[in-house]
């Protein structure tokens, strides 16, 4: 009975999430509660299951909320502005340097883990250069997606936080062992950018010289305007979607001026070096694990607010400006806690694991992490972040446990591609439509062009993770 109810619950959650008929919060809460009641558990028991699950995700939820708020405040204060300007100056008029600069800018813009912010900064800033030189917009969309995807592995990016929630560990504990693999992925993205830039330069060699190249548009002045002008205006555009995707950890900025960007009065150029040092110290504290991740971001946010925006009114305004994205993600994680608590405490996960283990050949089980890592990017086309990490991963970890496969190994194998490098090709995330809309490329062409490159980067990350021991080649 419990095994059947478990599979039915997973199917219901996946169906609801993939159909986009209800929010993740509704699917992750209603389905397991209904299943537990049908299975014969009383309201008091279901409440205890849910409370246990919520307690297990409280730390991850707090970390995510304060990470969104912290990086939102840093963006308001202008921490990333000088870096963006220097990257644009570096780009020049050479297709190779423009391609490399695109990836670098996307990586830097994605430090806050927000896909919408990354695309609104990178694409409007680089699009005039691509159009003036005759470079293909598919290249712009692909390189922007690669840069954002590889940085989406950070604990506050979304997938890592979800994976940590699903298996009940700190997001930091999953991310730190993957840092060398992530750096290998960064290097792979830069190499791909160089190769695509050279390919564009060769392609353009026989084309008539383009007209004067316009000066790069500073991202801080064009991000909001790009959102209005980009989608649907370029050749081959294929529609738009939400400007911010809460399921990917986006934090929309509501304290914006008419261009959609924070006003000049919010910038703190004199505090640039202080804010940079604070951010470096925050990341160092995360890596060294001297404090719990949620406390690290909480303390960093307090310092950032007090120094950059003294006074209750200004501090409240900055928190409110980024609260929507934080609350949306927090509610999703808490709902996931209800789902996981009921599924695990009721015995549904255990029953499903026994059934799947009996059906799986013994020779396949120990290699499950490697298999998951190999197919992680294509899986992004089938499962959104919530569906995969909250519905599929718990079952995989339960199956892996019977073969001696650590849950962390399966989570880390998933992170190498599922909705990290794979999220820029996933139609199941709202920011995907922002990426294709701002770039003015068709959805089908974008997926066909980016899929092999994204898959290649994920395989490089997986190989590095195997070499460093983060993902076992053969467990058990």
C-alpha positions as CSV (number, residue, x, y, z in Angstrom):
1,X,0.0,0.0,0.0
2,X,2.7,2.5,1.0
3,X,4.8,1.6,-2.0
4,X,1.9,2.2,-4.4
5,X,1.0,5.5,-2.6
6,X,4.6,6.6,-2.9
7,X,4.7,6.1,-6.6
8,X,1.3,7.7,-7.0
9,X,2.5,10.7,-5.0
10,X,5.7,11.1,-7.1
11,X,3.7,10.8,-10.3
12,X,1.2,13.4,-9.1
13,X,3.9,15.9,-8.0
14,X,5.7,15.4,-11.3
15,X,2.6,15.8,-13.3
16,X,1.5,19.0,-11.5
17,X,5.0,20.5,-11.7
18,X,5.5,19.7,-15.4
19,X,2.1,20.8,-16.4
20,X,2.6,24.3,-14.8
21,X,-1.0,24.1,-13.5
22,X,-0.1,24.8,-9.9
23,X,2.8,26.4,-8.0
24,X,5.5,24.2,-6.6
25,X,4.3,25.0,-3.1
26,X,0.8,23.7,-3.9
27,X,2.1,20.5,-5.5
28,X,4.7,19.7,-2.9
29,X,2.3,20.2,0.0
30,X,-1.1,18.9,-1.2
31,X,0.0,15.7,-2.9
32,X,1.9,14.1,0.0
33,X,-0.7,15.2,2.6
34,X,-3.5,13.7,0.6
35,X,-1.5,10.5,0.0
36,X,-0.7,10.1,3.7
37,X,-4.4,10.5,4.7
38,X,-5.5,8.0,2.0
39,X,-2.8,5.6,3.3
40,X,-4.5,5.6,6.7
41,X,-2.4,8.1,8.7
42,X,-4.3,10.4,11.0
43,X,-4.0,14.2,10.9
44,X,-1.8,14.3,14.0
45,X,0.7,11.8,12.5
46,X,0.8,13.7,9.2
47,X,1.4,16.9,11.1
48,X,4.4,15.2,12.9
49,X,5.8,14.0,9.6
50,X,5.5,17.5,8.1
51,X,7.1,19.1,11.2
52,X,10.0,16.8,11.0
53,X,10.6,17.6,7.4
54,X,10.3,21.4,7.9
55,X,12.9,21.2,10.7
56,X,15.2,19.4,8.4
57,X,15.2,22.2,5.8
58,X,15.1,25.2,8.1
59,X,18.9,25.9,7.8
60,X,19.0,25.6,4.0
61,X,15.9,27.9,3.8
62,X,17.5,30.5,6.0
63,X,20.8,30.4,4.0
64,X,19.0,30.9,0.8
65,X,16.9,33.8,2.0
66,X,19.8,35.8,3.4
67,X,22.0,35.0,0.4
68,X,19.4,36.5,-2.0
69,X,19.1,39.6,0.3
70,X,22.9,40.0,0.6
71,X,23.7,39.8,-3.1
72,X,20.7,42.0,-3.9
73,X,22.1,44.7,-1.5
74,X,25.6,44.3,-3.1
75,X,24.1,44.8,-6.5
76,X,22.2,47.9,-5.4
77,X,25.4,49.3,-3.9
78,X,27.1,49.0,-7.3
79,X,29.6,46.3,-6.4
80,X,29.5,44.7,-9.8
81,X,29.5,48.0,-11.9
82,X,33.2,48.6,-12.3
83,X,33.8,44.9,-13.1
84,X,31.1,45.1,-15.8
85,X,32.6,48.2,-17.3
86,X,36.1,46.7,-17.5
87,X,34.8,43.5,-19.1
88,X,33.1,45.6,-21.8
89,X,36.2,47.6,-22.4
90,X,38.2,44.3,-22.7
91,X,35.7,43.0,-25.3
92,X,36.7,45.6,-27.9
93,X,35.8,44.8,-31.6
94,X,37.4,41.3,-31.9
95,X,34.9,38.5,-32.0
96,X,37.2,36.3,-29.9
97,X,37.5,38.8,-27.1
98,X,33.8,39.6,-27.3
99,X,32.9,35.9,-26.9
100,X,35.2,35.5,-24.0
101,X,34.0,38.7,-22.4
102,X,30.4,37.4,-22.7
103,X,31.1,34.3,-20.7
104,X,33.1,36.3,-18.1
105,X,30.4,38.9,-17.7
106,X,27.7,36.2,-17.3
107,X,29.8,34.5,-14.6
108,X,30.3,37.7,-12.7
109,X,26.7,38.7,-13.0
110,X,25.5,35.3,-11.8
111,X,27.3,35.6,-8.5
112,X,24.0,36.3,-6.9
113,X,22.5,33.1,-8.3
114,X,19.7,35.0,-10.1
115,X,19.3,34.0,-13.8
116,X,17.0,36.9,-14.6
117,X,19.6,39.4,-13.3
118,X,22.3,37.7,-15.2
119,X,20.5,37.8,-18.5
120,X,19.2,41.4,-18.0
121,X,22.8,42.6,-17.4
122,X,24.7,40.5,-19.9
123,X,22.6,40.4,-23.1
124,X,21.7,44.1,-23.4
125,X,25.3,45.0,-22.7
126,X,26.8,42.7,-25.3
127,X,24.0,42.7,-28.0
128,X,25.0,45.9,-29.7
129,X,28.5,44.5,-30.2
130,X,27.2,41.3,-31.7
131,X,24.8,43.0,-34.0
132,X,27.4,45.6,-35.2
133,X,30.0,42.9,-36.0
134,X,27.4,40.5,-37.5
135,X,28.0,37.9,-34.9
136,X,25.2,35.4,-34.5
137,X,22.8,35.9,-31.6
138,X,22.8,32.2,-31.0
139,X,26.4,32.5,-29.9
140,X,25.5,35.3,-27.5
141,X,22.6,33.3,-25.9
142,X,24.8,30.1,-25.7
143,X,27.7,31.8,-24.0
144,X,25.6,33.8,-21.6
145,X,23.8,30.5,-20.7
146,X,27.1,28.7,-20.2
147,X,28.5,31.4,-17.9
148,X,25.3,31.5,-15.8
149,X,25.0,27.7,-15.8
150,X,28.4,26.9,-14.4
151,X,28.0,29.5,-11.7
152,X,24.6,28.1,-10.8
153,X,26.4,25.4,-8.8
154,X,27.0,27.8,-5.9
155,X,25.0,27.0,-2.8
156,X,22.7,29.9,-3.2
157,X,22.1,29.3,-6.9
158,X,19.1,27.0,-6.4
159,X,20.0,23.4,-7.5
160,X,22.6,22.9,-4.7
161,X,20.2,24.2,-2.1
162,X,17.4,21.9,-3.4
163,X,19.8,18.9,-3.5
164,X,20.9,19.7,0.1
165,X,17.3,20.0,1.2
166,X,16.4,16.7,-0.4
167,X,19.1,14.7,1.3
168,X,19.2,16.7,4.6
169,X,22.7,18.1,4.5
170,X,24.1,21.6,4.4
171,X,24.4,23.1,0.9
172,X,27.9,24.1,1.7
173,X,28.8,20.5,2.4
174,X,27.8,19.6,-1.2
175,X,29.4,22.6,-2.9
176,X,32.9,22.7,-1.3
177,X,34.0,19.3,-2.6
178,X,32.8,20.3,-6.1
179,X,34.8,23.6,-6.2
180,X,37.7,22.0,-8.2
181,X,35.2,20.5,-10.6
182,X,33.4,23.8,-10.9
183,X,36.7,25.6,-11.7
184,X,37.3,23.0,-14.4
185,X,33.9,23.8,-15.8
186,X,34.8,27.5,-15.8
187,X,37.9,26.8,-17.8
188,X,35.9,24.7,-20.2
189,X,33.4,27.5,-20.7
190,X,36.3,29.9,-21.5
191,X,37.8,27.5,-24.0
192,X,34.4,27.1,-25.7
193,X,34.0,30.8,-25.8
194,X,37.4,31.2,-27.4
195,X,36.6,28.5,-30.0
196,X,33.2,29.9,-30.8
197,X,34.8,33.4,-31.1
198,X,37.4,32.1,-33.5
199,X,34.6,30.4,-35.5
200,X,32.7,33.6,-35.7
201,X,35.8,35.5,-36.8
202,X,36.5,33.0,-39.5
203,X,32.8,33.1,-40.7
204,X,32.9,36.9,-40.8
205,X,36.2,37.1,-42.6
206,X,34.6,37.0,-46.0
207,X,31.8,39.3,-45.1
208,X,31.9,43.0,-45.9
209,X,33.3,45.2,-43.2
210,X,30.5,46.2,-40.7
211,X,29.7,49.7,-39.9
212,X,30.9,51.7,-36.9
213,X,30.7,49.6,-33.7
214,X,28.6,51.4,-31.1
215,X,30.1,51.9,-27.7
216,X,29.1,49.1,-25.3
217,X,26.1,50.0,-23.2
218,X,26.8,49.8,-19.5
219,X,24.8,47.0,-18.0
220,X,23.6,49.2,-15.1
221,X,21.9,51.5,-17.6
222,X,20.5,49.0,-20.0
223,X,19.4,46.0,-18.1
224,X,15.8,47.1,-17.5
225,X,15.4,48.6,-20.9
226,X,16.6,45.4,-22.5
227,X,13.8,43.6,-20.9
228,X,11.3,45.7,-22.7
229,X,13.0,45.9,-26.0
230,X,14.6,42.5,-26.3
231,X,11.8,39.9,-26.2
232,X,10.0,39.5,-29.4
233,X,12.0,42.2,-31.3
234,X,14.8,40.1,-32.7
235,X,14.7,37.9,-35.7
236,X,13.6,34.4,-34.9
237,X,12.3,35.4,-31.5
238,X,10.0,32.7,-30.0
239,X,8.1,34.3,-27.3
240,X,8.8,35.3,-23.8
241,X,8.2,34.1,-20.3
242,X,8.4,35.4,-16.8
243,X,11.1,37.9,-16.2
244,X,12.0,36.2,-13.0
245,X,11.8,32.5,-12.1
246,X,11.4,31.9,-8.4
247,X,12.1,28.2,-8.8
248,X,15.6,29.1,-9.9
249,X,16.3,31.4,-7.0
250,X,15.7,34.7,-8.7
251,X,15.4,37.9,-6.6
252,X,13.5,40.6,-8.6
253,X,14.5,44.1,-7.7
254,X,11.4,46.2,-6.9
255,X,13.3,49.4,-5.9
256,X,14.2,50.2,-9.4
257,X,14.1,53.4,-11.5
258,X,12.3,53.8,-14.8
259,X,15.0,51.7,-16.6
260,X,14.4,48.8,-14.3
261,X,17.7,49.2,-12.5
262,X,18.5,50.6,-9.0
263,X,18.8,54.4,-9.1
264,X,22.1,56.2,-8.8
265,X,21.2,57.3,-5.3
266,X,21.6,53.7,-4.2
267,X,25.1,53.3,-5.5
268,X,28.0,53.4,-3.1
269,X,31.1,53.8,-5.2
270,X,33.2,55.0,-2.2
271,X,32.4,51.7,-0.5
272,X,33.4,49.5,-3.4
273,X,36.6,48.1,-1.8
274,X,34.8,47.5,1.5
275,X,32.0,45.7,-0.2
276,X,34.4,43.7,-2.3
277,X,36.4,42.7,0.8
278,X,33.1,41.8,2.6
279,X,32.1,39.5,-0.3
280,X,35.4,37.8,-0.4
281,X,35.3,37.3,3.3
282,X,31.8,35.9,3.1
283,X,32.8,33.4,0.4
284,X,35.9,32.4,2.4
285,X,33.8,31.8,5.5
286,X,31.5,29.5,3.4
287,X,34.4,27.5,2.0
288,X,36.2,27.2,5.3
289,X,32.9,26.3,7.1
290,X,33.9,28.3,10.2
291,X,30.2,29.1,10.7
292,X,27.0,27.6,9.5
293,X,26.2,29.0,6.0
294,X,22.9,30.7,7.1
295,X,24.7,32.5,9.9
296,X,27.5,33.6,7.5
297,X,25.0,35.3,5.1
298,X,23.0,36.7,8.0
299,X,26.0,38.4,9.5
300,X,27.2,39.6,6.0
301,X,23.8,41.1,5.3
302,X,23.8,42.9,8.6
303,X,27.2,44.5,7.9
304,X,26.3,45.3,4.4
305,X,23.1,47.1,5.4
306,X,24.6,49.0,8.3
307,X,27.6,50.3,6.3
308,X,25.9,51.0,3.0
309,X,22.4,52.1,4.1
310,X,22.4,53.4,7.6
311,X,19.0,54.1,9.0
312,X,15.9,52.1,9.5
313,X,14.0,53.5,6.5
314,X,16.8,52.7,4.0
315,X,17.5,49.3,5.4
316,X,13.9,48.3,5.3
317,X,13.6,49.5,1.7
318,X,16.6,47.4,0.6
319,X,15.2,44.3,2.3
320,X,11.8,44.9,0.8
321,X,13.3,45.4,-2.7
322,X,14.5,41.8,-2.7
323,X,12.0,40.1,-0.4
324,X,9.8,38.8,-3.1
325,X,12.3,36.4,-4.6
326,X,13.5,35.4,-1.2
327,X,10.0,34.5,0.1
328,X,9.1,32.6,-3.1
329,X,12.1,30.4,-2.8
330,X,11.8,30.0,1.0
331,X,8.2,28.9,0.6
332,X,9.2,26.4,-2.0
333,X,11.9,24.9,0.2
334,X,9.6,24.7,3.2
335,X,7.0,23.0,1.1
336,X,9.7,20.6,0.0
337,X,10.3,19.9,3.7
338,X,6.7,18.9,4.1
339,X,6.9,16.6,1.0
340,X,10.1,15.0,2.1
341,X,9.0,14.6,5.8
342,X,5.8,12.9,4.9
343,X,7.4,10.7,2.2
344,X,10.3,9.6,4.5
345,X,8.6,9.3,7.9
346,X,5.5,7.5,6.5
347,X,7.7,4.8,4.9
348,X,6.7,5.6,1.3
349,X,10.3,6.3,0.2
350,X,11.5,3.1,1.8
351,X,8.9,1.0,0.0
352,X,9.7,2.6,-3.3
353,X,13.4,2.0,-2.8
354,X,12.8,-1.7,-2.1
355,X,10.7,-2.0,-5.3
356,X,13.2,-0.3,-7.5
357,X,16.2,-2.1,-6.0
358,X,14.6,-5.4,-6.7
359,X,14.1,-4.4,-10.3
360,X,17.6,-3.0,-10.8
361,X,20.5,-5.3,-11.8
362,X,23.1,-5.6,-9.2
363,X,25.8,-4.6,-11.7
364,X,24.2,-1.2,-12.3
365,X,23.6,0.0,-8.7
366,X,27.2,0.9,-7.7
367,X,27.6,3.0,-10.8
368,X,24.4,5.0,-10.3
369,X,26.2,8.3,-9.5
370,X,28.2,8.2,-12.7
371,X,25.1,7.4,-14.7
372,X,23.2,10.3,-13.1
373,X,26.1,12.7,-13.8
374,X,26.3,11.6,-17.5
375,X,22.6,12.2,-18.2
376,X,22.2,15.3,-15.9
377,X,22.0,17.9,-18.7
378,X,19.5,16.1,-20.9
379,X,17.4,15.5,-17.8
380,X,17.0,19.2,-17.5
381,X,14.8,19.1,-20.6
382,X,12.5,16.7,-18.8
383,X,12.5,17.8,-15.2
384,X,12.5,21.3,-13.8
385,X,14.6,21.9,-10.6
386,X,11.7,21.3,-8.2
387,X,10.5,18.2,-10.0
388,X,13.9,16.6,-10.1
389,X,15.4,17.5,-6.8
390,X,12.3,17.1,-4.7
391,X,10.6,14.2,-6.4
392,X,13.2,12.2,-8.4
393,X,16.4,12.6,-6.3
394,X,14.9,11.2,-3.0
395,X,14.0,8.0,-4.8
396,X,17.4,7.8,-6.4
397,X,19.1,8.2,-3.0
398,X,16.9,5.6,-1.4
399,X,17.8,3.1,-4.2
400,X,21.5,4.0,-4.0
401,X,21.5,3.4,-0.3
402,X,20.8,-0.3,-0.8
403,X,23.9,-0.5,-3.0
404,X,26.1,1.4,-0.5
405,X,26.0,4.6,-2.6
406,X,26.1,7.8,-0.4
407,X,23.3,10.2,-0.9
408,X,25.8,13.0,-1.2
409,X,27.4,11.3,-4.2
410,X,24.1,11.2,-6.1
411,X,23.3,14.8,-5.1
412,X,26.7,16.0,-6.3
413,X,26.4,14.0,-9.5
414,X,23.1,15.7,-10.2
415,X,24.6,19.1,-9.5
416,X,27.1,18.8,-12.3
417,X,24.4,19.3,-14.9
418,X,20.8,19.1,-13.8
419,X,19.5,22.7,-13.8
420,X,23.0,24.1,-13.4
421,X,24.7,23.9,-16.7
422,X,21.5,22.5,-18.0
423,X,19.1,25.3,-16.9
424,X,19.8,27.6,-19.9
425,X,18.3,24.9,-22.2
426,X,15.4,24.0,-19.9
427,X,12.0,25.3,-21.0
428,X,10.8,24.4,-17.5
429,X,12.3,27.5,-16.0
430,X,11.0,31.0,-16.5
431,X,14.5,32.6,-17.0
432,X,15.0,30.4,-20.1
433,X,12.3,32.4,-21.9
434,X,14.0,35.6,-20.8
435,X,17.3,34.4,-22.2
436,X,15.9,33.5,-25.6
437,X,13.6,36.5,-25.7
438,X,16.3,39.1,-25.0
439,X,18.7,37.4,-27.4
440,X,16.0,37.3,-30.1
441,X,16.6,33.6,-31.0
442,X,14.1,30.8,-31.5
443,X,13.7,28.3,-28.7
444,X,14.3,25.3,-30.9
445,X,17.5,26.7,-32.5
446,X,18.8,27.8,-29.1
447,X,18.4,24.3,-27.6
448,X,19.9,22.6,-30.6
449,X,22.9,24.9,-30.6
450,X,23.6,25.0,-26.8
451,X,22.8,21.4,-25.8
452,X,26.0,19.8,-27.1
453,X,28.2,22.5,-25.5
454,X,26.3,22.4,-22.2
455,X,26.6,18.7,-22.2
456,X,30.3,18.8,-22.9
457,X,30.9,21.3,-20.0
458,X,28.9,19.0,-17.6
459,X,31.0,16.0,-18.7
460,X,34.2,18.0,-18.0
461,X,32.8,18.9,-14.5
462,X,31.8,15.3,-13.9
463,X,35.3,14.0,-14.9
464,X,36.9,16.5,-12.6
465,X,34.5,15.5,-9.8
466,X,35.4,11.8,-10.3
467,X,39.1,12.6,-10.4
468,X,38.9,14.6,-7.1
469,X,36.7,11.9,-5.4
470,X,33.5,14.1,-5.1
471,X,31.6,11.7,-7.3
472,X,32.7,8.0,-7.0
473,X,33.4,6.1,-10.2
474,X,32.1,2.9,-8.5
475,X,30.5,2.9,-5.1
476,X,29.9,0.2,-2.6
